[in-house]
Amino acid sequence: MIHCPRGPLHVLDRVFRRESKHIGEPSEGRLHPVGFETTNWLQSQGLLDANGLPIQLDGTFAGAEVYSPANGRYIAIRTGGRKISEDETSVRLRIWDAETKKLLTHFNPQPLYPECARFSANGRVILINDYFAISAWEVATGRERVRFKGHFDRVSTMCFTPDGRGIVSGGDDSQVFLWDYTGRCPDGIWTTVKHAPEQRGALWKGLASDDAAEAHRAIWELVADPDGTTKFLDRKMQLAKLAEADLLAKCIDRLSGPAFADREKATNELRSFGDMILPQLHAARKKTTDAELRERLDRIIQELGQSAIANSQLQQVRALEVLETIGTKEAKQVLEKLARGEASARLTREAKFVLGR
């Protein structure tokens, strides 16, 4: 902890500015209320609301702030301050995919009234202040990975350190804290390890966890064994391939089978293909006259088409984050291999995005 008797160190926003940028001032990395130029920029982006219609930059955007990670993957807007009842304000933090323009409807974090936010460099995590605390939220799932408490007054500024392993926060209590984001180096010293094969297997399972905190721990434990993890993931992760038409048709047919276990197995197999089979699922739904089959197809289509990454794909996406964080030549080679998969697969698209940063 660094103590500053004269108040929070405003220099933090200038020193650690690689991880997030303000639209219109990328060199500064600071975030300011939406003004005339930023409003025009937002209008030019064609962002869509939850109903797929263009957002209206009306009075609810007064005093808003715009955030974007260094890779420009997302656009976050903190609206608010307007009081709508005695106990509630309109302060909200919403995130859009900058490529598809779609609102990430699954992202609805607590606290409900954030005053500031900050993306990680890779855009996978966004920090949100919760008055005395700081929480790190996984953008892909809308779940909290880790929370830090220590300030005695409002947290007024925060950011990731350039290496992504720490978080610096300043508060109105005149204190500046350096937090261990990884959970592995409370003394501030990063150390590597050599995991046993069974440990890597357990950590691999942890990447698929619904608990974002458990996945966070698994990510950083795998990062701490760069050589072993890279070789392990190279063997574990395969190129995404488009499902064979016959195999896909058989899976869809089994959705209407008599045995519940077989229907569930077919459902899970279809989920495992990810959103690249959505066209085939829509075609099958349109063709069938079986009401129950149509209902099951609807559920799978809804799951694969939602903004949150499906659990069947979450493990692989988090594994890409591990490789990206390791950042060695060998890790990049694994990413390059995965980027050569089926172009419509999420794994392929994610790997290409990482390499394009």
C-alpha positions, -999 to +999 in steps of 0.1 A: +000+000+000+012+035-008-001+063+015-005+098+002-015+124+028-027+149+003-053+128-014-055+103-043-026+104-068-042+117-099-010+108-118-024+072-118-045+078-149-014+091-167+011+065-157-011+034-163-029+042-195-023+013-218-053-008-208-082+015-216-089+045-237-114+073-239-130+078-272-115+108-289-084+109-266-066+076-271-032+090-262-043+101-228-063+071-218-086+092-196-124+091-196-145+123-197-182+130-199-198+126-233-195+159-252-205+171-287-177+152-305-182+120-286-219+121-291-214+124-329-189+095-327-214+073-309-241+081-334-218+071-362-212+037-345-247+024-351-251+008-317-283-012-312-305-015-281-318-047-267-346-048-293-321-045-322-330-008-329-305+021-330-299+036-295-313+070-289-288+095-275-314+113-255-313+129-220-304+096-203-269+100-218-264+134-201-232+132-180-224+098-195-189+084-198-176+062-227-150+035-222-132+012-246-103-013-241-071-007-260-081-032-286-114-014-293-134-046-290-161-032-268-178+001-262-191+007-226-213+036-217-219+047-181-251+067-181-265+085-154-269+103-122-305+113-131-327+105-101-358+085-110-371+078-075-362+085-039-341+053-037-330+048-072-310+066-099-306+058-136-269+051-133-260+021-155-230+005-172-238-011-205-215-027-230-217-032-267-198-054-291-180-028-313-181-052-343-217-065-343-230-033-326-251-055-304-258-047-267-244-074-244-278-080-227-263-105-203-240-079-187-259-064-158-234-062-130-238-053-094-232-026-081-262-010-098-247+025-096-210+025-107-192+058-107-163+048-128-150+018-148-119+006-166-113-022-190-083-046-190-060-043-220-076-074-237-111-062-230-120-095-212-125-078-178-139-045-167-132-029-133-161-012-115-160+008-083-185-001-056-179+029-033-154+013-008-146-017-031-134-026-066-148-055-085-135-071-117-163-084-140-159-109-168-174-094-199-181-127-216-204-139-188-214-109-168-201-125-137-178-112-110-143-127-110-127-110-080-134-082-055-110-060-035-119-041-003-097-018+018-106+018+012-124+037+040-140+061+016-151+063-020-128+048-046-123+076-070-098+062-096-085+028-106-066+010-134-047-021-143-009-021-141+008-023-175+016-060-170-021-068-162-012-085-129-020-057-106-047-031-100-040+004-086-068+023-068-070+057-052-097+068-029-111+098-011-095+084+021-061+097+008-048+062+002-035+045-029-036+007-030-017-018-052-038-050-054-026-084-065-051-092-093-037-127-100-042-140-064-007-155-067+017-128-056+006-111-024+042-099-019+042-084-053+067-109-068+055-130-097+068-166-096+064-194-121+056-231-113+057-265-129+023-282-125+019-319-125-003-334-153-032-341-130-030-304-118-033-291-153-063-314-159-080-300-129-072-264-139-085-272-174-118-282-158-117-250-138-118-230-170-153-243-177-167-234-143-199-214-139-181-197-110-160-169-126-139-167-094-129-203-098-121-198-135-100-167-126-079-187-102-075-214-129-065-189-155-036-174-135-024-208-122-021-219-159-004-187-168+021-193-141+033-225-159+039-210-193+058-239-210+038-267-195+005-250-201+013-241-237+022-277-246-009-289-227-033-265-245-017-273-279-027-309-274-060-302-258-074-276-282-083-286-318-091-266-348-128-258-351-144-278-379-179-275-394-200-304-384-207-329-412-242-326-426-251-362-419-238-361-383-257-328-376-289-342-391-287-373-369-282-352-338-312-331-347-333-363-353-323-376-319-338-345-303-372-361-308-362-396-297-381-416-271-354-417-245-348-386-224-311-395-219-306-397-257-324-364-262-302-347-236-270-362-251-280-349-286-287-315-271-253-313-255-236-324-287-254-297-307-244-271-281-207-282-284-207-271-321-214-235-310-230-207-329-216-218-363-245-243-367-272-217-361-281-216-399-286-254-399-307-252-367-329-225-381-334-245-413-343-276-394-368-257-373-385-242-404-387-277-420-401-297-390-438-300-381-430-316-348-440-291-321-418-306-294-388-308-317-394-271-327-395-262-290-362-280-283-345-264-313-358-230-301-340-235-267-307-244-284-310-215-309-317-191-281-287-203-260-263-203-289-275-169-302-274-150-269-247-124-262-232-144-233-208-172-244-224-206-239-208-228-213-198-253-240-175-227-255-165-208-224-137-232-215-120-227-249-124-189-248-108-187-214-080-210-226-073-184-254-071-158-226-044-180-210-024-182-242-028-145-248-015-137-213+014-161-215+024-143-247+054-164-257+064-173-292+051-209-286+018-196-272+014-174-303+020-205-325-009-223-308-031-193-314-021-192-351-030-229-354-065-223-339-070-193-361-070-216-391-102-234-381-137-230-395-141-192-400-176-191-386-166-208-353-163-187-322-130-203-313-115-193-347-129-158-345-116-153-310-081-166-319-080-143-349-090-113-328-062-121-303-036-123-330-049-091-346-044-070-315 
